[in-house]
Every structure is written in structure tokens, then in C-alpha cells.
Amino acid sequence: MSASETVLLIGGGGREHAIARSLTADSACDLYACASNRNPGIAALAAGFETIAETDAAAIVEYADRIGATLAIIGPESALQAGVADELDAAGVYTFGPGAEAARIETDKAFQREFMQTEEIHGCPDFAVFDDMDAACEYIDEYDGDLAVKPAGLTGGKGVKVIGDQVDREGAKAYLRENDYDRVVLEERLVGEEFTVQAFVANGELRTTPAVQDHKRAYEGDEGPNTGGMGSYSDATPALPFMTGEEYEAAVDILEATVEALPDYKGILYGQFMLGADGPRVVEFNARFGDPEAMNTLPVLETSFLDVLTAARDEDTLPELEFNRAATVCKYAVPDGYPTDPDSGAQIAVDEGNVGDALLFYASVDAREDGLYTTTSRSFAVVGVADTIEAAEAQAEDGLAAAGDGLRIRHDVGKPDLVQRRIDHLRELRSE
């Protein structure tokens, strides 16, 4: 049992609600939170909740001082990029999250690829970086094969365009010219099945979590524009049904090599991989929990999350992570029109008593005196936890009865036919 700790959580989305639920499972955690929106799920778990922009480092440090915070944890990447972890650390509040320089492994995709190349991290695709969009367009014309077009900065999971999938070459060039980005990364298109492995990192150590597969496309059947993630699933084992245990371990090896090259890194390191016939390659790194992936991982974490934070701060050996051997399926309810034209500011109803055995995590909703309102992002998620993916999916689907009017759901996440398509895709790539 940990000694009593006052923990400040920064962020107000579904990922942060999952963090809050996991931390407060330990009675030694006295939780406070701040975010730009008032998340009712977090507010219900926290001893105090302040409305503060996630990037307002000075106001966050003042709030941490006022509550006597002994630890802090940052959810969103925007706060990491703004140097909130740096300011909290400087104020004497150990923060489980990297400083702005280390967070560049997520916030600067050009840095990310150049770092991988310099450090000889396995799984880096062929790439080129441009700050001249005309030169980038010439590269697209001359490149022998399809490319992924990535703005170098943060885009909330919606900025990447893939030639041969979302756009053709002319569409990719038009995208660059229309947006006039400062820098872009053009890299070879990776083909296979995407998956994520997240790791707790501190003091040169890392502890990895089960693999998760997110579903970025807005509509069923993997159609439509990319989103922040419409849902995700994990299995009762560390690997996913389309992976071997050796392929999971190969992804872990990449994370270990990355941490070895970043010895002062602390927080979550999220590796997004593309699994093809030749094993996993790196789509990107993130410097925080995924959203929705945190909602798959944390509900099955049996080790005290608070113990991980205190060990990180006290420079102790990180505890080995134990997980409930259960599968999970997460499905998001999002505002009508999301992601291209979300119906922001609409009042919605969420029937908390109608989720059955599923878990409910509020995300980007704003709790006002007269009820809940949508923002421009995802509203809430339900998570099924069961012995199999199929059972967890059915549980999550039952939980979606909580969604009222004005919300849209991608129902196919975790369904047996969609999971089987992933398995068949890898078998085809492997020529099995």
C-alpha cells in the first residue's frame, strides 16, 4: 500500500477518465484534476476539479501548489508540447510525462524519424523531410511507390494522407499546397495491420502492456476520414489474434531500444506499429497513453498505477505489471458529423444506468449546470471486459444503449468478422 499521495491529473478526455479510475482504485490516491472541459466522470472521482487550459503551464503550476500536489500525470500531447511537465518538475512536483524536448518523439515527426535513423532503431521506413512544398511535390512525382504524407507537427490523428489508400498522387500534392505546412515528412507506405504497444517508462526501465488495435476510420468497414479513434480491442494475451507472440516481442524490442536511446525519458511511450510479412515496423511514437487505447489497458491493469508513479519518482525499480487475463473492446459515441463537421455545443443525454456490465468513460463532453454538451471531439466510450473479444464486444454493444440522440457509433469494432478480416489479411501477406 502506497503512502497517501496528492496527484494532479491534467486533461479531460476519455483517456484521462481511465487514468483517474485506475489511480483512485488505490485508496492512497487523493486525486485532483484540471482541464479545459469539465469531464463529469473525472469530476466524480476527484477531490477537486479546476477548469484550466491544458497548455496553461503557469495556471497548472499554481493549482498544483494550491492543492499540495506530490505527483502529477499528463494525459494530452498538447500539454507535453507546451512544456507543462517541465514547469511542474521545476516547481518540485514530479510529473509522469516527458518534458517538451523528449516529447518531440511525438510532437515533431521529422525529429522522430531522424532520431530513429541516427540511433539505428529497427523498423524505420524510408523517409524524406521537406520544408519546401514544391520540392515535396516533386518527390511525390519521382518516388517509386506509394507514400504516407505527414505534417511534422501535431494533427490530432487526422493529418496523415496515404497515397493509394486515401488519396492519389495528385490529391496528395493538392493537400500539401492547400495547407502550406511548415514541414512535412514523406515516407514509404507501410502495408499490414496496425497495432499499439504502450509502455510505462522511468529511470531507464520500461514495463509493457498488451497490444491494442485502434480503428481510425470514421465509418464501418474501415471507410471514411481518419479520426482520433472510433474504438479498439485487446485480447486476453499480450498479442492480438493476427499476431504471433514473437511479433509482439519484436515490437517490445523496438521500444526497449528507443528507451535505451532516451535514458532520461519518463512517462508513457506508445509505439504504433504496422505488422507485415517481415515483422513490425514503426508508424509513429507517441509520448502519452493512446485514446482510446488507455481505456483497453488500464481497466485490466491489476498492479497499482499509483505504485508505478511513486516508484518512478523515488527512483525505485518499477513494479512488474500484472494484468487481468481478459479481452477488452472499446467503442466511442461521437457527435453527429464527426470528424469533418462535428455538431459541437449540442445537448446530449447519457444514461449511466443503462450500460449493463460495460464500463463508461466520459471524453470530450462539457458538463454544465443544465446537462451535458458535445465539443468538437468524441463524447464518451463504453468498454466491455470479458474472457474473449467476442464476449467483450457484446458487452460493449449492450453498453451503447446509454447513448441518446445526436451521437454516432462505429458498431463493427471488435466484431468477429472484422477481427477475422485482420487475421486473413496477415495470412495473405505472409503467403500462408
PADREN-420254 format. One record per residue (C-alpha): x, y, z. Coordinates in pm, 1 decimal. Last residue first. Example, Ala and Ser with C-alpha at 12.3 -4.5 7.8 and 13.67 -1.06 7.14 Angstrom:
% PADREN-420254
X  Y  Z
1367.0  -106.0  714.0;
1230.0  -450.0  780.0;
END
This chain:
% PADREN-420254
X  Y  Z
28.0  -1876.1  -4574.2;
150.9  -1613.6  -4819.5;
261.7  -1394.6  -4524.9;
66.9  -1101.4  -4666.5;
-235.1  -1327.2  -4725.8;
-216.9  -1468.1  -4373.7;
-190.5  -1112.7  -4240.0;
-507.3  -1008.1  -4424.0;
-692.3  -1323.4  -4314.7;
-626.4  -1244.8  -3948.0;
-739.9  -884.4  -3988.6;
-1052.1  -997.6  -4176.2;
-1120.5  -1239.8  -3889.5;
-1124.2  -947.7  -3642.9;
-1381.9  -770.6  -3862.0;
-1597.9  -1083.1  -3889.6;
-1583.4  -1148.0  -3514.3;
-1696.8  -797.7  -3410.3;
-1435.1  -594.8  -3224.1;
-1527.1  -260.2  -3378.8;
-1827.9  -310.2  -3610.3;
-2061.6  -72.7  -3427.6;
-1898.0  255.7  -3524.2;
-2115.7  489.2  -3321.5;
-2293.7  821.0  -3387.1;
-2445.3  1060.2  -3133.3;
-2723.4  1319.9  -3164.1;
-2983.8  1113.6  -2981.4;
-2903.3  917.1  -2665.9;
-2616.4  677.9  -2598.1;
-2658.3  461.8  -2286.2;
-2774.9  169.3  -2502.5;
-2410.3  161.8  -2604.6;
-2345.7  -61.1  -2304.1;
-2507.2  -357.1  -2478.4;
-2258.1  -316.4  -2762.9;
-1972.4  -307.0  -2514.4;
-2085.6  -634.7  -2357.7;
-2124.2  -798.0  -2699.8;
-1774.5  -681.7  -2789.6;
-1631.4  -820.1  -2463.9;
-1789.8  -1158.0  -2536.7;
-1642.8  -1168.4  -2888.2;
-1303.3  -1048.6  -2767.2;
-1294.6  -1333.3  -2515.8;
-1288.3  -1371.0  -2136.5;
-1465.3  -1040.1  -2074.6;
-1418.4  -663.0  -2041.1;
-1652.5  -440.9  -2242.9;
-1566.3  -75.3  -2271.4;
-1802.9  214.4  -2338.9;
-1679.7  546.2  -2471.4;
-1792.2  906.2  -2445.3;
-1820.7  1227.3  -2647.4;
-1553.6  1231.8  -2918.3;
-1433.2  1572.4  -3039.5;
-1574.4  1910.1  -3143.1;
-1749.1  1952.2  -2808.2;
-2081.2  1797.5  -2708.5;
-2292.9  1919.5  -2417.9;
-2400.5  1755.1  -2092.9;
-2664.3  1897.8  -1858.6;
-2827.0  2213.0  -1722.7;
-2548.6  2317.5  -1485.8;
-2284.9  2244.0  -1745.7;
-2077.3  1929.9  -1801.3;
-1872.6  1964.5  -2120.0;
-1812.6  1649.0  -2316.6;
-1484.0  1543.1  -2466.8;
-1448.0  1201.6  -2303.8;
-1666.7  1027.8  -2049.5;
-1572.0  668.2  -1981.2;
-1839.9  405.9  -1925.2;
-1754.2  50.0  -1826.1;
-1970.1  -234.5  -1957.0;
-2171.3  -469.9  -1734.8;
-2503.0  -306.7  -1822.9;
-2456.3  43.2  -1965.6;
-2811.0  161.5  -1890.1;
-2772.6  331.5  -1552.4;
-2531.5  588.1  -1695.1;
-2798.2  710.1  -1938.9;
-2608.8  971.8  -2139.4;
-2819.5  1259.5  -2273.1;
-2690.5  1516.4  -2520.2;
-2701.5  1894.0  -2555.6;
-2537.7  2014.8  -2875.8;
-2243.8  2253.7  -2840.4;
-2044.5  2099.9  -3123.5;
-2214.2  1913.2  -3406.7;
-1896.4  1779.0  -3564.3;
-1812.3  1881.9  -3923.1;
-1521.8  1668.7  -4052.2;
-1474.0  1431.6  -3757.7;
-1755.3  1395.6  -3651.5;
-2079.1  1499.9  -3824.0;
-2309.1  1381.7  -3546.1;
-2116.2  1386.6  -3219.2;
-1920.2  1073.1  -3122.2;
-2002.2  756.0  -2928.9;
-1684.2  552.4  -2894.2;
-1646.1  175.7  -2872.0;
-1390.2  -9.2  -2658.0;
-1349.1  -387.0  -2661.2;
-1146.9  -570.9  -2397.6;
-1011.2  -922.9  -2356.4;
-930.3  -1061.5  -2013.7;
-626.8  -1210.0  -1843.5;
-624.5  -949.4  -1565.9;
-291.8  -777.0  -1596.7;
16.4  -772.0  -1377.3;
287.2  -513.8  -1430.3;
628.5  -566.2  -1272.1;
695.2  -282.9  -1030.8;
937.0  -11.4  -1143.8;
1266.8  -31.2  -959.5;
1295.2  270.8  -731.5;
1393.3  617.0  -849.4;
1156.9  775.4  -594.6;
954.3  945.8  -866.4;
925.1  639.1  -1087.5;
848.9  416.0  -789.9;
579.8  663.4  -679.3;
417.5  663.9  -1022.7;
420.0  283.8  -1062.0;
277.7  241.9  -710.6;
-4.8  478.8  -804.1;
-90.4  257.8  -1100.7;
-140.7  -27.3  -854.0;
-83.8  -354.6  -1039.1;
-406.9  -518.8  -1160.1;
-416.9  -347.3  -1500.4;
-725.8  -478.2  -1683.7;
-919.0  -148.7  -1674.3;
-598.2  40.6  -1764.3;
-524.3  -119.4  -2099.9;
-842.8  -101.9  -2305.0;
-937.3  250.6  -2195.3;
-578.2  364.1  -2244.9;
-606.5  251.3  -2609.1;
-885.4  500.6  -2689.5;
-702.2  742.1  -2666.8;
-339.4  641.8  -2654.2;
-131.5  695.3  -2345.9;
145.6  953.6  -2373.9;
462.9  1035.1  -2568.6;
351.2  890.7  -2902.0;
571.2  701.7  -3144.8;
489.9  653.6  -3510.9;
424.1  400.2  -3786.9;
712.3  184.8  -3667.0;
769.5  -150.4  -3836.4;
655.9  -491.2  -3710.3;
750.2  -820.6  -3878.1;
861.9  -904.7  -4232.4;
519.4  -1015.1  -4360.6;
358.9  -701.9  -4225.7;
273.8  -561.0  -3884.9;
248.6  -184.4  -3877.2;
339.5  -43.5  -3538.9;
226.4  235.9  -3308.8;
460.7  257.6  -3012.9;
340.2  447.9  -2710.1;
595.7  561.2  -2454.4;
427.4  661.8  -2130.0;
604.9  873.9  -1871.8;
973.5  932.5  -1820.6;
1263.1  966.6  -2064.4;
1607.4  1029.5  -1915.4;
1776.6  733.4  -2088.7;
1637.9  813.7  -2437.1;
1849.6  583.6  -2659.8;
1791.9  290.6  -2422.8;
1423.2  384.6  -2422.3;
1413.6  350.8  -2800.1;
1596.2  16.7  -2795.6;
1343.9  -114.4  -2541.5;
1052.2  7.7  -2753.0;
1192.9  -170.3  -3058.3;
1241.2  -491.6  -2857.3;
878.5  -466.2  -2740.4;
768.7  -465.1  -3105.6;
976.0  -779.4  -3167.9;
817.2  -935.1  -2857.7;
471.0  -887.3  -3009.2;
592.9  -1047.6  -3330.9;
732.3  -1344.8  -3137.0;
399.1  -1393.4  -2960.2;
237.6  -1424.7  -3300.4;
-4.9  -1166.8  -3432.6;
-345.4  -1174.3  -3606.2;
-532.5  -1262.2  -3284.0;
-361.9  -984.5  -3081.3;
-60.7  -1041.0  -2854.6;
-32.6  -979.3  -2478.2;
-299.4  -1243.5  -2408.9;
-667.7  -1191.6  -2317.0;
-707.5  -987.9  -2635.7;
-725.1  -615.1  -2697.2;
-979.5  -400.5  -2881.6;
-1024.3  -50.2  -3015.9;
-1279.5  217.0  -3095.7;
-1354.6  521.8  -3307.4;
-1001.8  664.6  -3294.7;
-880.2  1026.4  -3321.8;
-1042.1  1024.2  -3664.7;
-935.6  935.1  -4017.4;
-1179.1  1000.0  -4299.7;
-1429.6  747.7  -4432.3;
-1439.1  368.4  -4458.2;
-1284.3  99.5  -4239.6;
-1589.0  -128.4  -4282.9;
-1791.6  91.3  -4052.9;
-1729.6  463.5  -4061.5;
-1487.0  714.9  -3914.1;
-1160.1  537.6  -3988.9;
-910.6  525.5  -3704.2;
-982.5  179.9  -3561.9;
-735.4  103.0  -3281.7;
-570.5  -234.4  -3224.1;
-426.1  -297.6  -2878.7;
-119.0  -494.0  -2766.5;
-85.1  -586.6  -2400.6;
126.7  -361.3  -2175.9;
499.9  -301.5  -2142.3;
712.1  -209.4  -1842.1;
1011.4  12.2  -1912.3;
1331.4  98.4  -1732.1;
1584.5  379.7  -1784.8;
1473.6  564.1  -1471.9;
1111.8  578.0  -1588.0;
891.4  428.4  -1861.5;
542.6  273.7  -1858.3;
499.2  114.0  -2201.6;
223.8  112.7  -2463.7;
205.1  -137.2  -2750.6;
-11.5  -38.8  -3046.9;
-130.9  -224.8  -3354.2;
-161.7  -164.5  -3726.0;
-218.6  -442.7  -3977.2;
-21.0  -462.0  -4299.3;
118.6  -219.3  -4553.4;
364.1  60.5  -4474.6;
362.2  349.5  -4718.9;
709.9  485.4  -4766.8;
768.6  816.7  -4601.6;
710.3  1182.5  -4676.9;
760.8  1403.6  -4373.3;
627.8  1755.9  -4390.2;
748.0  2093.7  -4273.0;
599.2  2444.4  -4249.7;
263.8  2324.5  -4385.2;
101.7  2518.3  -4671.6;
-239.8  2352.9  -4629.1;
-369.0  2380.4  -4985.8;
-31.8  2306.0  -5146.6;
28.7  1992.9  -4942.5;
-322.5  1855.4  -4994.8;
-304.0  1930.2  -5368.8;
15.3  1724.6  -5388.0;
-151.2  1434.7  -5209.8;
-457.5  1455.0  -5433.5;
-239.2  1447.1  -5744.0;
-59.2  1140.5  -5612.5;
-381.5  958.4  -5529.6;
-562.3  997.2  -5198.0;
-696.3  792.5  -4906.3;
-549.8  449.5  -4983.1;
-302.5  455.4  -5270.8;
-133.0  763.2  -5130.9;
-182.2  790.1  -4756.6;
-279.8  1123.7  -4602.9;
-187.0  1195.5  -4241.4;
-343.8  1493.5  -4063.4;
-622.8  1334.5  -3855.2;
-451.0  1182.3  -3552.4;
-477.3  1505.2  -3354.3;
-263.2  1697.4  -3604.8;
58.9  1757.4  -3411.7;
360.9  1874.3  -3609.4;
566.9  1729.1  -3897.5;
270.9  1710.7  -4137.4;
267.2  1352.6  -4266.0;
223.4  1228.7  -4623.7;
239.9  848.4  -4641.5;
386.7  735.1  -4971.0;
314.7  487.2  -5250.3;
584.8  353.0  -5478.5;
874.4  467.1  -5693.6;
912.3  826.3  -5579.4;
957.8  1080.8  -5861.5;
617.8  1251.0  -5859.9;
596.0  1252.0  -5478.5;
948.5  1393.0  -5459.0;
847.4  1674.6  -5695.2;
553.7  1754.3  -5466.3;
789.4  1772.8  -5168.3;
1015.7  2010.1  -5359.5;
716.2  2234.6  -5428.4;
618.5  2208.9  -5060.7;
953.6  2341.3  -4940.5;
1009.0  2249.1  -4573.4;
1075.4  1887.6  -4665.2;
1174.8  1570.7  -4479.0;
1242.6  1236.7  -4651.4;
1158.5  882.2  -4546.5;
1231.6  508.3  -4590.8;
1064.3  331.1  -4301.4;
1209.5  290.7  -3950.6;
1156.4  -57.8  -3808.0;
1477.8  -102.4  -3608.4;
1618.6  195.9  -3420.8;
1955.1  286.7  -3570.7;
2005.6  573.2  -3325.9;
2057.8  824.5  -3606.8;
1775.5  682.9  -3821.2;
1529.5  658.0  -3534.8;
1613.6  1011.6  -3424.0;
1575.5  1139.6  -3781.9;
1232.8  975.0  -3798.6;
1109.3  1124.1  -3471.9;
1267.3  1463.4  -3536.9;
1070.4  1488.1  -3861.4;
758.0  1372.9  -3680.5;
785.7  1653.6  -3425.0;
526.5  1626.5  -3145.7;
568.7  1255.9  -3083.3;
941.6  1196.9  -3030.3;
940.0  1570.2  -2961.6;
811.4  1473.0  -2616.7;
1175.5  1447.1  -2502.3;
1225.5  1820.1  -2564.2;
887.8  1921.1  -2418.8;
945.1  1734.0  -2094.4;
821.5  1378.2  -2065.9;
525.5  1263.9  -1857.0;
487.5  1133.8  -1506.0;
538.9  1466.2  -1330.6;
731.0  1504.8  -1006.5;
609.1  1829.3  -849.9;
908.1  2039.3  -737.0;
824.2  2358.8  -925.2;
1081.4  2274.8  -1193.2;
907.2  1940.1  -1241.4;
575.2  2119.7  -1287.1;
724.6  2360.9  -1538.8;
896.4  2089.3  -1742.9;
584.0  1870.7  -1741.5;
375.6  2163.0  -1870.0;
621.0  2220.7  -2154.2;
364.0  2323.1  -2415.7;
441.0  2009.2  -2620.6;
352.7  1794.7  -2321.0;
27.6  1983.1  -2266.8;
-72.4  1937.0  -2631.4;
9.1  1565.2  -2607.6;
-278.9  1502.3  -2371.7;
-279.6  1297.4  -2047.9;
-29.9  1446.9  -1804.8;
39.3  1297.3  -1463.7;
128.3  1486.9  -1147.5;
272.8  1388.8  -810.8;
305.9  1541.6  -464.1;
37.2  1804.5  -524.1;
-11.3  2049.6  -237.5;
-354.4  2163.2  -358.1;
-250.6  2526.9  -404.6;
90.6  2438.7  -545.4;
-63.0  2215.5  -812.0;
-313.2  2491.8  -894.1;
-33.1  2747.3  -938.9;
161.6  2500.3  -1155.3;
-147.1  2448.4  -1372.5;
-202.9  2822.6  -1406.6;
158.5  2878.0  -1516.3;
156.3  2583.5  -1757.6;
-153.8  2692.4  -1947.8;
-144.0  2421.9  -2217.1;
-420.8  2203.5  -2067.4;
-647.2  2507.1  -2038.8;
-778.9  2534.8  -1683.7;
-1123.6  2447.7  -1546.8;
-1045.1  2324.3  -1196.3;
-1154.9  1992.8  -1043.8;
-1122.7  1895.2  -677.5;
-1145.4  1578.4  -467.8;
-1156.4  1383.9  -793.7;
-1360.8  1075.3  -880.8;
-1689.3  1248.0  -971.9;
-1501.4  1525.8  -1151.1;
-1324.8  1267.0  -1367.3;
-1652.3  1116.8  -1484.7;
-1815.3  1457.9  -1523.9;
-1542.1  1587.7  -1758.8;
-1538.6  1964.7  -1720.4;
-1365.4  2097.1  -2029.0;
-1037.7  2292.9  -2041.6;
-881.2  2051.1  -1796.5;
-775.9  2022.5  -1433.2;
-775.8  1733.1  -1191.1;
-728.8  1643.1  -826.7;
-687.0  1291.2  -689.8;
-605.9  1178.4  -336.6;
-452.9  838.4  -406.1;
-388.5  614.1  -103.7;
-720.0  433.8  -160.2;
-578.1  279.5  -478.0;
-864.0  234.2  -725.9;
-832.3  612.8  -749.6;
-539.7  579.6  -989.8;
-717.4  344.9  -1232.3;
-1038.3  547.7  -1245.2;
-847.9  873.8  -1295.0;
-634.6  723.5  -1574.1;
-947.0  592.4  -1748.1;
-1110.5  936.6  -1718.2;
-787.4  1082.5  -1859.0;
-802.2  861.9  -2167.7;
-1168.5  950.6  -2213.4;
-1085.4  1320.7  -2216.8;
-1032.2  1596.2  -1959.5;
-661.0  1652.3  -1920.5;
-405.9  1717.2  -1644.8;
-421.7  1485.2  -1343.2;
-281.9  1615.7  -1013.0;
-197.6  1350.8  -754.3;
-193.8  1403.0  -379.3;
-27.1  1094.2  -234.9;
-102.3  891.7  79.4;
160.9  626.7  143.4;
136.0  339.1  -100.4;
0.0  0.0  0.0;
END
